[in-house]
Amino acid sequence: MTMEPIHIPDLSSEMVFQSSRSSGPGGQNVNKVNSRVELRFDLINSNLLNEQQKTILLRKLASRVTNDGILILASQEDRSQLRNKELVVIRFYEILQQALKPVRKRRATRPTRASVERRIQAKKVRAQRKSSRGKIDF
């Protein structure tokens, strides 16, 4: 039973990007170019997500969301600002896809007779090993 992907609308109109200086590789270029890209998305005031989706995202992404309900993601993996923007957008959609994926209910199963017998046998062996460690009476 495969789960079909959840439909997430194009949220690019509600994304706000901010760039800043990146740490890491870049040589002399690193002090001049703003290559780190930060994506901000206002979950609470989004017009493209429905209320149920907002509730799920706020609950599941609580550690990533500010008190104002803004999801902030950043990327500084690449030296190119454009590439970092692409990477952060891809990661944003992956995070939303993962958070909105429904959790499959666990189906209760019973252990097989053989596995129960193996467990009991292992317990007997362990008990025998421990009882043989006792004091020896002469």
CNS distance restraints for C-alpha pairs under 8 A (distance, minus, plus):
assign (resid   5 and name CA) (resid  97 and name CA) 7.62 0.50 0.50
assign (resid   5 and name CA) (resid 101 and name CA) 7.65 0.50 0.50
assign (resid   6 and name CA) (resid  97 and name CA) 6.58 0.50 0.50
assign (resid   6 and name CA) (resid 100 and name CA) 7.02 0.50 0.50
assign (resid   6 and name CA) (resid 101 and name CA) 6.61 0.50 0.50
assign (resid   8 and name CA) (resid  96 and name CA) 7.99 0.50 0.50
assign (resid   8 and name CA) (resid  97 and name CA) 7.47 0.50 0.50
assign (resid   9 and name CA) (resid  48 and name CA) 6.81 0.50 0.50
assign (resid   9 and name CA) (resid  49 and name CA) 7.68 0.50 0.50
assign (resid  11 and name CA) (resid  15 and name CA) 6.64 0.50 0.50
assign (resid  11 and name CA) (resid  48 and name CA) 6.84 0.50 0.50
assign (resid  14 and name CA) (resid  41 and name CA) 6.52 0.50 0.50
assign (resid  14 and name CA) (resid  42 and name CA) 7.50 0.50 0.50
assign (resid  14 and name CA) (resid  46 and name CA) 7.09 0.50 0.50
assign (resid  15 and name CA) (resid  39 and name CA) 6.57 0.50 0.50
assign (resid  15 and name CA) (resid  40 and name CA) 5.95 0.50 0.50
assign (resid  15 and name CA) (resid  41 and name CA) 5.17 0.50 0.50
assign (resid  15 and name CA) (resid  42 and name CA) 7.87 0.50 0.50
assign (resid  16 and name CA) (resid  39 and name CA) 5.78 0.50 0.50
assign (resid  16 and name CA) (resid  40 and name CA) 5.09 0.50 0.50
assign (resid  16 and name CA) (resid  41 and name CA) 6.44 0.50 0.50
assign (resid  17 and name CA) (resid  37 and name CA) 6.67 0.50 0.50
assign (resid  17 and name CA) (resid  38 and name CA) 5.61 0.50 0.50
assign (resid  17 and name CA) (resid  39 and name CA) 4.77 0.50 0.50
assign (resid  17 and name CA) (resid  40 and name CA) 6.32 0.50 0.50
assign (resid  18 and name CA) (resid  37 and name CA) 5.78 0.50 0.50
assign (resid  18 and name CA) (resid  38 and name CA) 5.11 0.50 0.50
assign (resid  18 and name CA) (resid  39 and name CA) 6.63 0.50 0.50
assign (resid  19 and name CA) (resid  34 and name CA) 5.67 0.50 0.50
assign (resid  19 and name CA) (resid  35 and name CA) 6.42 0.50 0.50
assign (resid  19 and name CA) (resid  36 and name CA) 5.39 0.50 0.50
assign (resid  19 and name CA) (resid  37 and name CA) 4.47 0.50 0.50
assign (resid  19 and name CA) (resid  38 and name CA) 6.05 0.50 0.50
assign (resid  19 and name CA) (resid  81 and name CA) 7.81 0.50 0.50
assign (resid  20 and name CA) (resid  34 and name CA) 4.55 0.50 0.50
assign (resid  20 and name CA) (resid  35 and name CA) 6.30 0.50 0.50
assign (resid  20 and name CA) (resid  36 and name CA) 5.15 0.50 0.50
assign (resid  20 and name CA) (resid  37 and name CA) 6.57 0.50 0.50
assign (resid  21 and name CA) (resid  30 and name CA) 7.20 0.50 0.50
assign (resid  21 and name CA) (resid  31 and name CA) 7.04 0.50 0.50
assign (resid  21 and name CA) (resid  32 and name CA) 7.73 0.50 0.50
assign (resid  21 and name CA) (resid  33 and name CA) 6.35 0.50 0.50
assign (resid  21 and name CA) (resid  34 and name CA) 4.29 0.50 0.50
assign (resid  21 and name CA) (resid  35 and name CA) 5.84 0.50 0.50
assign (resid  21 and name CA) (resid  36 and name CA) 5.69 0.50 0.50
assign (resid  22 and name CA) (resid  30 and name CA) 6.88 0.50 0.50
assign (resid  22 and name CA) (resid  34 and name CA) 6.50 0.50 0.50
assign (resid  22 and name CA) (resid  35 and name CA) 5.64 0.50 0.50
assign (resid  22 and name CA) (resid  36 and name CA) 4.72 0.50 0.50
assign (resid  22 and name CA) (resid  76 and name CA) 5.92 0.50 0.50
assign (resid  23 and name CA) (resid  30 and name CA) 7.35 0.50 0.50
assign (resid  23 and name CA) (resid  76 and name CA) 7.50 0.50 0.50
assign (resid  24 and name CA) (resid  30 and name CA) 7.85 0.50 0.50
assign (resid  25 and name CA) (resid  30 and name CA) 7.13 0.50 0.50
assign (resid  25 and name CA) (resid  79 and name CA) 7.15 0.50 0.50
assign (resid  26 and name CA) (resid  30 and name CA) 4.70 0.50 0.50
assign (resid  26 and name CA) (resid  79 and name CA) 6.34 0.50 0.50
assign (resid  28 and name CA) (resid  32 and name CA) 7.76 0.50 0.50
assign (resid  29 and name CA) (resid  33 and name CA) 6.29 0.50 0.50
assign (resid  30 and name CA) (resid  34 and name CA) 7.93 0.50 0.50
assign (resid  34 and name CA) (resid  81 and name CA) 6.99 0.50 0.50
assign (resid  35 and name CA) (resid  76 and name CA) 6.67 0.50 0.50
assign (resid  35 and name CA) (resid  78 and name CA) 7.69 0.50 0.50
assign (resid  35 and name CA) (resid  79 and name CA) 6.08 0.50 0.50
assign (resid  35 and name CA) (resid  80 and name CA) 5.76 0.50 0.50
assign (resid  35 and name CA) (resid  81 and name CA) 4.17 0.50 0.50
assign (resid  35 and name CA) (resid  82 and name CA) 7.96 0.50 0.50
assign (resid  35 and name CA) (resid  84 and name CA) 7.19 0.50 0.50
assign (resid  36 and name CA) (resid  74 and name CA) 7.16 0.50 0.50
assign (resid  36 and name CA) (resid  75 and name CA) 5.86 0.50 0.50
assign (resid  36 and name CA) (resid  76 and name CA) 4.49 0.50 0.50
assign (resid  36 and name CA) (resid  81 and name CA) 6.36 0.50 0.50
assign (resid  36 and name CA) (resid  84 and name CA) 6.74 0.50 0.50
assign (resid  37 and name CA) (resid  74 and name CA) 5.62 0.50 0.50
assign (resid  37 and name CA) (resid  75 and name CA) 5.45 0.50 0.50
assign (resid  37 and name CA) (resid  76 and name CA) 6.52 0.50 0.50
assign (resid  37 and name CA) (resid  81 and name CA) 6.60 0.50 0.50
assign (resid  37 and name CA) (resid  84 and name CA) 6.00 0.50 0.50
assign (resid  37 and name CA) (resid  85 and name CA) 5.80 0.50 0.50
assign (resid  37 and name CA) (resid  88 and name CA) 7.47 0.50 0.50
assign (resid  38 and name CA) (resid  72 and name CA) 6.90 0.50 0.50
assign (resid  38 and name CA) (resid  73 and name CA) 5.70 0.50 0.50
assign (resid  38 and name CA) (resid  74 and name CA) 4.16 0.50 0.50
assign (resid  38 and name CA) (resid  75 and name CA) 6.49 0.50 0.50
assign (resid  38 and name CA) (resid  85 and name CA) 7.91 0.50 0.50
assign (resid  38 and name CA) (resid  88 and name CA) 7.58 0.50 0.50
assign (resid  39 and name CA) (resid  71 and name CA) 7.96 0.50 0.50
assign (resid  39 and name CA) (resid  72 and name CA) 5.68 0.50 0.50
assign (resid  39 and name CA) (resid  73 and name CA) 5.16 0.50 0.50
assign (resid  39 and name CA) (resid  74 and name CA) 6.03 0.50 0.50
assign (resid  39 and name CA) (resid  88 and name CA) 6.87 0.50 0.50
assign (resid  39 and name CA) (resid  89 and name CA) 7.61 0.50 0.50
assign (resid  40 and name CA) (resid  70 and name CA) 6.41 0.50 0.50
assign (resid  40 and name CA) (resid  71 and name CA) 5.70 0.50 0.50
assign (resid  40 and name CA) (resid  72 and name CA) 4.69 0.50 0.50
assign (resid  40 and name CA) (resid  73 and name CA) 6.67 0.50 0.50
assign (resid  41 and name CA) (resid  70 and name CA) 5.47 0.50 0.50
assign (resid  41 and name CA) (resid  71 and name CA) 5.12 0.50 0.50
assign (resid  41 and name CA) (resid  72 and name CA) 6.59 0.50 0.50
assign (resid  42 and name CA) (resid  46 and name CA) 6.01 0.50 0.50
assign (resid  42 and name CA) (resid  69 and name CA) 6.02 0.50 0.50
assign (resid  42 and name CA) (resid  70 and name CA) 4.36 0.50 0.50
assign (resid  42 and name CA) (resid  71 and name CA) 6.30 0.50 0.50
assign (resid  43 and name CA) (resid  54 and name CA) 6.28 0.50 0.50
assign (resid  43 and name CA) (resid  57 and name CA) 7.84 0.50 0.50
assign (resid  43 and name CA) (resid  58 and name CA) 7.50 0.50 0.50
assign (resid  43 and name CA) (resid  69 and name CA) 5.63 0.50 0.50
assign (resid  43 and name CA) (resid  70 and name CA) 5.78 0.50 0.50
assign (resid  43 and name CA) (resid  71 and name CA) 6.72 0.50 0.50
assign (resid  44 and name CA) (resid  54 and name CA) 6.64 0.50 0.50
assign (resid  44 and name CA) (resid  68 and name CA) 7.98 0.50 0.50
assign (resid  44 and name CA) (resid  69 and name CA) 5.53 0.50 0.50
assign (resid  44 and name CA) (resid  70 and name CA) 7.44 0.50 0.50
assign (resid  49 and name CA) (resid  53 and name CA) 6.08 0.50 0.50
assign (resid  49 and name CA) (resid  54 and name CA) 6.40 0.50 0.50
assign (resid  50 and name CA) (resid  54 and name CA) 6.31 0.50 0.50
assign (resid  51 and name CA) (resid  55 and name CA) 6.17 0.50 0.50
assign (resid  52 and name CA) (resid  56 and name CA) 6.29 0.50 0.50
assign (resid  53 and name CA) (resid  57 and name CA) 6.08 0.50 0.50
assign (resid  53 and name CA) (resid 100 and name CA) 7.08 0.50 0.50
assign (resid  54 and name CA) (resid  58 and name CA) 6.01 0.50 0.50
assign (resid  55 and name CA) (resid  59 and name CA) 6.18 0.50 0.50
assign (resid  56 and name CA) (resid  60 and name CA) 6.02 0.50 0.50
assign (resid  56 and name CA) (resid  99 and name CA) 7.41 0.50 0.50
assign (resid  56 and name CA) (resid 100 and name CA) 6.87 0.50 0.50
assign (resid  57 and name CA) (resid  61 and name CA) 5.55 0.50 0.50
assign (resid  57 and name CA) (resid  62 and name CA) 7.69 0.50 0.50
assign (resid  57 and name CA) (resid  96 and name CA) 7.38 0.50 0.50
assign (resid  57 and name CA) (resid  99 and name CA) 6.32 0.50 0.50
assign (resid  57 and name CA) (resid 100 and name CA) 7.02 0.50 0.50
assign (resid  58 and name CA) (resid  62 and name CA) 5.43 0.50 0.50
assign (resid  58 and name CA) (resid  65 and name CA) 7.19 0.50 0.50
assign (resid  58 and name CA) (resid  69 and name CA) 7.35 0.50 0.50
assign (resid  60 and name CA) (resid  99 and name CA) 6.24 0.50 0.50
assign (resid  61 and name CA) (resid  65 and name CA) 6.24 0.50 0.50
assign (resid  61 and name CA) (resid  99 and name CA) 7.39 0.50 0.50
assign (resid  62 and name CA) (resid  66 and name CA) 7.91 0.50 0.50
assign (resid  64 and name CA) (resid  71 and name CA) 6.11 0.50 0.50
assign (resid  64 and name CA) (resid  72 and name CA) 6.81 0.50 0.50
assign (resid  65 and name CA) (resid  69 and name CA) 5.64 0.50 0.50
assign (resid  65 and name CA) (resid  70 and name CA) 5.37 0.50 0.50
assign (resid  65 and name CA) (resid  71 and name CA) 4.53 0.50 0.50
assign (resid  65 and name CA) (resid  72 and name CA) 6.71 0.50 0.50
assign (resid  66 and name CA) (resid  70 and name CA) 5.29 0.50 0.50
assign (resid  66 and name CA) (resid  71 and name CA) 6.56 0.50 0.50
assign (resid  66 and name CA) (resid  72 and name CA) 7.81 0.50 0.50
assign (resid  73 and name CA) (resid  88 and name CA) 6.70 0.50 0.50
assign (resid  73 and name CA) (resid  92 and name CA) 7.22 0.50 0.50
assign (resid  74 and name CA) (resid  88 and name CA) 6.21 0.50 0.50
assign (resid  75 and name CA) (resid  84 and name CA) 5.43 0.50 0.50
assign (resid  75 and name CA) (resid  85 and name CA) 7.22 0.50 0.50
assign (resid  75 and name CA) (resid  87 and name CA) 6.80 0.50 0.50
assign (resid  75 and name CA) (resid  88 and name CA) 5.54 0.50 0.50
assign (resid  76 and name CA) (resid  84 and name CA) 5.98 0.50 0.50
assign (resid  77 and name CA) (resid  84 and name CA) 6.58 0.50 0.50
assign (resid  78 and name CA) (resid  83 and name CA) 6.45 0.50 0.50
assign (resid  78 and name CA) (resid  84 and name CA) 5.83 0.50 0.50
assign (resid  79 and name CA) (resid  83 and name CA) 7.88 0.50 0.50
assign (resid  79 and name CA) (resid  84 and name CA) 7.77 0.50 0.50
assign (resid  80 and name CA) (resid  84 and name CA) 6.28 0.50 0.50
assign (resid  81 and name CA) (resid  85 and name CA) 6.16 0.50 0.50
assign (resid  82 and name CA) (resid  86 and name CA) 6.34 0.50 0.50
assign (resid  83 and name CA) (resid  87 and name CA) 6.15 0.50 0.50
assign (resid  84 and name CA) (resid  88 and name CA) 6.11 0.50 0.50
assign (resid  85 and name CA) (resid  89 and name CA) 6.23 0.50 0.50
assign (resid  86 and name CA) (resid  90 and name CA) 6.22 0.50 0.50
assign (resid  87 and name CA) (resid  91 and name CA) 6.16 0.50 0.50
assign (resid  88 and name CA) (resid  92 and name CA) 6.01 0.50 0.50
assign (resid  89 and name CA) (resid  93 and name CA) 6.39 0.50 0.50
assign (resid  90 and name CA) (resid  94 and name CA) 6.25 0.50 0.50
assign (resid  91 and name CA) (resid  95 and name CA) 6.10 0.50 0.50
assign (resid  92 and name CA) (resid  96 and name CA) 6.32 0.50 0.50
assign (resid  93 and name CA) (resid  97 and name CA) 5.98 0.50 0.50
assign (resid  94 and name CA) (resid  98 and name CA) 6.11 0.50 0.50
assign (resid  95 and name CA) (resid  99 and name CA) 6.10 0.50 0.50
assign (resid  96 and name CA) (resid 100 and name CA) 6.02 0.50 0.50
assign (resid  97 and name CA) (resid 101 and name CA) 6.12 0.50 0.50
assign (resid 111 and name CA) (resid 115 and name CA) 6.35 0.50 0.50
assign (resid 111 and name CA) (resid 116 and name CA) 6.57 0.50 0.50
assign (resid 112 and name CA) (resid 116 and name CA) 6.37 0.50 0.50
assign (resid 113 and name CA) (resid 117 and name CA) 6.21 0.50 0.50
assign (resid 114 and name CA) (resid 118 and name CA) 6.15 0.50 0.50
assign (resid 115 and name CA) (resid 119 and name CA) 6.18 0.50 0.50
assign (resid 116 and name CA) (resid 120 and name CA) 6.27 0.50 0.50
assign (resid 117 and name CA) (resid 121 and name CA) 6.04 0.50 0.50
assign (resid 118 and name CA) (resid 122 and name CA) 6.10 0.50 0.50
assign (resid 119 and name CA) (resid 123 and name CA) 6.24 0.50 0.50
assign (resid 120 and name CA) (resid 124 and name CA) 6.29 0.50 0.50
assign (resid 121 and name CA) (resid 125 and name CA) 6.29 0.50 0.50
assign (resid 122 and name CA) (resid 126 and name CA) 6.16 0.50 0.50
assign (resid 123 and name CA) (resid 127 and name CA) 6.04 0.50 0.50
assign (resid 124 and name CA) (resid 128 and name CA) 6.06 0.50 0.50
assign (resid 125 and name CA) (resid 129 and name CA) 6.18 0.50 0.50
assign (resid 126 and name CA) (resid 130 and name CA) 6.24 0.50 0.50
assign (resid 127 and name CA) (resid 131 and name CA) 6.05 0.50 0.50
assign (resid 128 and name CA) (resid 132 and name CA) 6.21 0.50 0.50
assign (resid 129 and name CA) (resid 133 and name CA) 6.92 0.50 0.50
assign (resid 130 and name CA) (resid 134 and name CA) 7.59 0.50 0.50
